[in-house]
């Protein structure tokens, strides 16, 4: 932060100047909801029930321990493979209002909305910046002064809603409601972003906390184990067989993951990897928003290019196409091999394109070890300006994921997308489930990739918009008032749930998202069986006899309208 704090006024001015962005199990109906009214078969091709170690990478001695072979039946239910369940402990505790646990009236009680001194959440030290952080077409967001968004429990007319980025979205009551209706597996991703934390008021931080990425990870992992031990309906899974047992007992299986830029920033990374594996971590992203010792990041929003320059003292090294020239480093390759030795889930989200290609080469050399992209957007379905962002996933990368026997986590978000004519769903409500339907259908019918939802809740991003909400927010991703009015006029068949008016505001609404996609006429069985799909991917990584590549020459990228 040496150079960072002295540049805060410049950064604030810059931000303000640019702001203006197997057997499937059906989901039980929500008792409070009304009735919710053909993708190809993308169930995962492997059904592995064995577990063994692979060859050790240089310097690695701990490989995955073999476990007893079994022939279990498929588990029921769906998975959300990217959730920041405990992000209230990220950013030194300075950002979020609300709690993941406790009585609803307290955990989800009203916030102050800010005050003359700024408030205890949802703000940085840059007062002007705070009013723009969460702005998007149709909403001023819930940061800075947000007096119109103070009401949580019991009205829930302020937060959590689709445009919530600074208030709790994964309270335990909502999480359990989602579990009761089919959510049986969740990846809990411990997250942090130090440069953002460092411009939040020190007075808002938890006592004794710093902005260090790995410190934030430690606090969230401790909280995950506490959550596990204090509840009889959720349990941390340490292996695929463990997860099958947990789900078989009617519980939610939680898999621990890490997503930070400063991953093992110094010292013996292999010893640290082993230590976190001992603590239950089974999935790691090599990189997040900024380049690190292991890999180059895939740039997207311009603000991260600013943070890269300020925090790393050097900007991204981009080629003529605007792509990061940094891929996997020597240490990154060794880390990838060590994770494969340990049977861990390799998450290539946020990895630069050069890093993705090299990860695929290394996975292929290890009998096509599965690669997972836990949260992403299919590049081809995004609008042209979004397609320029390296973080969006090109079709060739999806093919690589398929060849390794991996899977893709489809981000739920508020973006406008192109129309996929083969979806059979009218793309007539920008940023809503109608938009998600285009991406989901393209992923299943066109790219034919094993798929799950990736909500990214508590991840500092906007979610699916409502189809029957406020005048400006409903179908409002384009920001074009005439287009918005025309789309609002043709909306019909509300679900009778909060999804209609609040959008995808919290994790308890996730079953309603799947139900609405189904009501549009889509085959949602790939989502409804995604817990099983994920476990087969995990088992494949532990299978000493895995083969590859999986056939992936049947991608059909036609049907996307300009």
N, C-alpha and C positions, 0 to 999 in steps of 0.2 A: 504493500500500500504506500510505499515511499512516494512514488510519483502520482499515485492515484488520487489522494485527497486534495492535492494542490490543483488538480484538473477538474474537480467536481463542478465548479461554476460553468466551465466550458462544456462539460458533459450535459448539464442541465439545459443549457441553451441549445445544444445540438438536438437533444431529445425533443424538446418542445417544438423546435423548428421543423422536425420531420414527422411528428406524430400525426396520425389521422385514422389494426390488424390480426364303426361297430354298432351296437344298439344305441339309438339315441334316446335321450329322455326328454320328454316334453316339459316345458316350463309351466308350472301350475298357474292358473289364473289368479290375479290379485282379487281377493274377495270384494274389494271396493271398486274394481274396475268393471267397465262394460265389456262386451264381447269384442275381442280383437280379431276381426276376421278369422323356373326349374333349373335350381343350380345343378351342376354336375356333381358326381361323387368325388369328394375330396377328402374322404376319410384317410387317415395316415396309412401308408403301405406296410408299415412294420408292426408286428405284434411280438415284441421281444420280452422275455420273462427271465433273462439271465443277466448277470452282472459280473464283470471281471476287470482287472487292470490291464492297461495297455503298456507299451514300452515307456520307460521313464525318459523324460527330456534331460538334457545336460544339467546336472546338479540337482535333479529332482529325485527324491527317494520315496515320497509318499504317493502311492497310486491308490486308486479306488479298490477297496477290499471286496472280494467276491461275496455274494450273498446267495442264499439258497434259491435254486431255480423253482419256479412255480408256474402254473398255468391259470392265472386268474381270468375271470370274465371282465368285460369292459366296465369301467366305472361310469356311473350316471353323471349328468350335469355339465355345466359350462364353466369355462375358465376366464378370468381376467388376468392377463399376463403382464400388466404393468400398472401398479397402484402404489402411490406414495402414502400408505396408510398412516404413517407416523411422522409426516412432514412438519407437524407442529414443533418438533424438536430440531428441525433444520434451521438454518439462518440464526443460530444461537437462540432460538425461541422467540425471535423478534418480529416475525411476520404475521402469523396466523392468529385469528380469534376463534375460540371454540376448542373442544377437546375430542379425542377419539374415544374417550371412555367416560363413564359416570352417568348420573341421572340426566335425562334429556333436558330438563328445565335449566340445569346448570351448564352442561356440556354444550348445549346449543342455544343458550340464552342470548338475549339481545345484546348488541355491542353499542358502543358510544357513538359510532359513526364519525369519530374524530372530534376534536375540540380545539379551542383557541391555541392550545399548546401542541396540537398535532395528533394526540391520541397514542394508544399503546400498541397499535398494530397497523398493518396495511400502509406503511409509509417508509420512505427513506429520509435521509437528512436533507434532501433536495425538495423543498416544499412545493415548488412549481411542478416538478417532475411527477409528484405523487398524483396529481389530478389527471395525468395522461397515461399512467402505466397500464390501466385496464380498459382504456377506451377502445371501442370497436364499433362498427356500424350499428346504430340502434341502442347503444348503451354507453353510459359514462363510467361503468364499472363499479367496483367496490373498494377502491383504494383512495388514499387521501381523505378528504371530507366526503363522506358517503351517507349523509343523514337520511337519504331516501332508501337506504338498504341496511337498516339497523336490525330489523325484526327477523330473528331466527324463530325458535320455539316461542309460543305455540302457533303463531300465524304463518310463519315461513313465507312471508311475502317479500322479504328483503334478501335473505340468503338461507340456505344454499340454493342457487339457481344456476342456469347455464353460464352466466357471465361472472360467476364467483371465482376469484383467484386468491383471495386473502382470508377466507373463512372456511371452517371445517366442512369437508365433503364425505368423510368416511367415519362418522360416528358409529359406535358399536351397535346401536339399535338398528340403524339403517343397514349396516353390514350383515347383521343376523337376518334381517328381513330378506335381503338378497339371497343369502344362503338358504333360507327356508323355501325359496322359490327357484332353486337350482344352481346357484353359484357354489361350486364344490371345490374349486382350486383357485388360489390367488397368489401371484408373485408380489411380495411386499418389497418394494424397492427403496432402500435407504438412500436418501438424496441430499445434496447440498450444492450451493454454488457460492464459493467464498467471495468473489468480487461483488456480488449483489449484497451479500450479508454485510460486507464492510462499509456499505454506504447507508446502512440502517442505523437508527439512533442507538448508541450504546445503552441508553437508559431503558430501552425496550428489551434488551437481552436478558436471558436468564442469568442469575448470579453465578459468577465463575466461568461462564461460557466464553469461548472464542469462536471465530468464524472458520476455523480449520475444518476441511472437508471430512477427514477421517475421524475427527472428534465427533462430528455430527452423526457419522455412520455408527460409531460406537454407542452413542446415546439411543439411537433408534433401534439398534439390535437388542440392547438391554430391555428397551420398552416392549419389543416384540416377544421376548421370552417371558416377561412379566404378564403380558396379555395372554399368552398361551397358558401359563400356569394358573391364572386366576379364573379361567373359563373352561367349561366342560364341552363346549360346542365347536372349538377351534383348536388346531394343533399344528405345530411346525413340523413339516415333513423333511426328513434327512435323506430319503432315497425314494425312487419310484414305488418300491414295494411298501415303504412306510406310508406313502401317500394313498396307495390303494387300501391299506388297512384303515387309515383315518377316514377316508370317504366311505368305506364299507361300514364303519361304525356310525355313520350319519353326521360326521363332523366336516367342517371346512378345513381343507389342507392348505397351509400357508408355506410358501417357499421363499426363503430369504435371498435377496439380491442387493447389489450395490450399483449406484449410478452417480459418479462424481468425476470432476475433471482432474483433481489432484489425487488420483489413485496411487497409493503407496509412493508418495512423492520423493522419498529419499530412503536410503538404507537398503537392507536386504529384502527385496520384494518377495523372494521365494519364501523366506521365513514368515513374512507377513501374510502371504497367501495361505500358507498352511495354518496359521493362527486363526484366520477368519473362517477357513473351512472347519476348523475345530469348533468354532462358535456357531456353526450351522449354515453359513453362507454357501449357497449352491449355484448361484448365477452372478456373473460379473460382466459389466460393460467395460471394454478396454479404455473408453474415452467418453467424455460428455461434451460440454460446450467448447472447451479450449484444448489445444494440443497439449499432450503430456509426454512423459518419458517413454510411453509404450506405443503411441499412435497419433496420427493426425485426426482432427475432428472434421466433420462435414459442416461447413458454414451454412447458415440459413439467414435468420434475421440479422440486419446490419448491426444491431446493438452488440452482438457477440463478436463482431469484427472489432468493435471499439474496445470491448473488454479484453480481447486477445492482445491488442496492442498495449493497453494500459497495464494489465496484470502480468503479461509475459515479456514486456518490454520489446516485443517484436510482433508485427502483424502476421496474419496467415500468409504463407508463401503460395500464391495462386498462379495457375497456368493461364494460358490465353482464353480458356473457356470458363475461368473463374473457379476452377476446382483446386482443392488443396493438393500441393505436390508432396506432402508428407503422408506416407502410408504407415505400415508397421515398422517400428525400429527393431534393432537386433534384440533388445530386451522385450519388445512386444511379441516377437516371434517366440522367444523362450517362454514368455508368460502364457501364450496360447497353447504351446505344447504341454506346459505344466498343468494347465486346466484340463486338457484332454486326458493326461495321465490320471488325474484325480476324478474323472468322470463328471466334471462340472458342466453347466449349461453355458455355452459361449454365446453371448449377446452382441451382435454387430450393429446395434442401433447407434447412431451418431458417428459411426466410423466413416472416414473419408473413402471415396470410391477406390483409391489406390489401396487403402487398407482392407476394403472388402475383397478386392481381387486377390490380394496376398493371403488373406484369411481362408479364402476358398481353396487356394493352391495348397496351403498347409493342411486343411481339413481333408482334401482329396488324397494327400500323401499318407494320411492316417485312415485309410479305408473309408473315406467319405464320412468323417465325423460330423454330426449334425450341427448346422448353424441356425441360430434363432435370431430373428429381428423382432424384439419384444414390442416395439411400438413404432409405427411408421405410416406414411401415406404412399399410395401407388402414384408414381410421378405422372404416368400417362393420363390419369383421370383428373389431375389438377389443372387449374387454369394456367395459361401460358407463363404468366409472371412467376407463379409458384414453382413451375417446372424448372426454373433457373436455379433454384436452391438445391445445393448438393445433398442436403439431408433427405430430400424426397427420394423414394426408392425406384430406380429404373427397372424395366422389365428383365434386363439381363441379370440383375442381382437376384430377382425373384427366382429365375431359372436356377441359379447357383444354389439358392436355399433349397429348392426342390431336389436337386441332384444329390445334396448331402443328406436328404431325409429330414430336413428341418421344418420350421413353421414360421408364420408371419402373424404379428399382432397388429390388427387394424385399429389405428387411432380414431377415436370418436372426437369430432371437433366441429367448430362453427364455420368452417370454410365453404365457400362456393366451389362447386366442381363442374366438370363437363358432363354431358349426358352420355350414358352408355346405353345404346339403343337395344341391346340384347337383355337388359335388365327387366324389361316389361313394366317398369315403374316410372311414372311421370316425374321428371326432375323439375318439380314446380314449387319448391319451397326451399330457397337457398339457405344452406347451413343447418338444415334439419335432418331428420331421419330419411327424408326423401333424397338428400345428398349422400348420406351414408349408404343408402340402398344402391346407388350407382357404383360406389367404390367396392362394396361387398360383392355385388354381382360380377364386377370385373375381376376381382380376385378369385372367385370361385368358378365362374363360367369361362373366363378368358385365360387367366394365369394358372388356374387350377392348383392353387397353393393351399396346403393345410393352414387353417386360419382360426384365430380367436380374437375376441375384442381386447383392446388395450385402452382403458379409460384414461389413464394418466391422471387420475384424481389427485388433488392437492399438488398438482404439478405446474401451477402457475400458467395455466392455459384455459381458454374458453372452451365450452362444451357444445353439444348439439342444441340448436335453438328450438324454441317451441313452435308449433304450427297454429296455435290458437291463443297466443299471449298478447303482449302489449303491441300497440300500433306500429312502433318503429322497430322493435326487436324481431317480431314474427316474420320469418322468411327474409330477414333483413341483411343477409351477408353481402349482397351486392352494393348496398348503400344507395341504390337507384330507386327513388320514391315511386316512380310509375311502375317499375318492375315489381317492387314489393307489394304495391296495392293490387296489381293484377294477380299475383300469386296468392295473396291472402284471400282473394275473392273466390278462388277455386278449391280451397281446403275443405275437406269433408271427412266424415267418419272419425271423430275424435275417439281416443282410447278410453277416456273416462278416468285417466290417471294424471298425476302431476306433470308427466311428460308433456301433456297438451299445453299447459299454461306456463310452466316454469322451465321447460326444457330438461336436459339431462343434468340435473343439479346435484345429485348425490348418488351414492352407490346403490341405495335401495331401489332406485328407479331402473337399474340395469336390466332386470328381467322384462320390464315394459318396453325397453328399446328393442330387444329381440322379438318380443311379441308383436310390436308394430311392424317390424320388417316382415314378419310372417304374414301379417294381415295385408301387406301389399302384394302378396302372392309369391314371395321369395321362398326358396327352400332353405330354411335356417338350421337344418340338421347339422351342418358343419360347426355352427356355433354351439348348438345344444349338446354336442358330443365332444366339445373342445377340451374338456378335462382329460378325457381318454387320449385324445390326440397328443396333448402335451406330454402325458406320461409315456407314450410310445416313443416320442422324440428323446426324452430323457433316457429311457431304457436302451435306445439305439446307441447312445453315446457310451453306455456301459457294456455293450455286447461285444465280446472278443471276436465273434464270427460275423460282424456286420459286413455287408457287401455294398458295392456302389459302382458307378453312380445310379441313382434312381432315374428312370426314364423321365425326360422333361422336354421332349421335342414337340409336344402337342400344345404349346402356348398359342393362343389365338388372340392377337392384339387388335383385331378389327372391331368395329362397332362403336368406337368413340367418336362422337360428333365434334366438329371444330368449335 
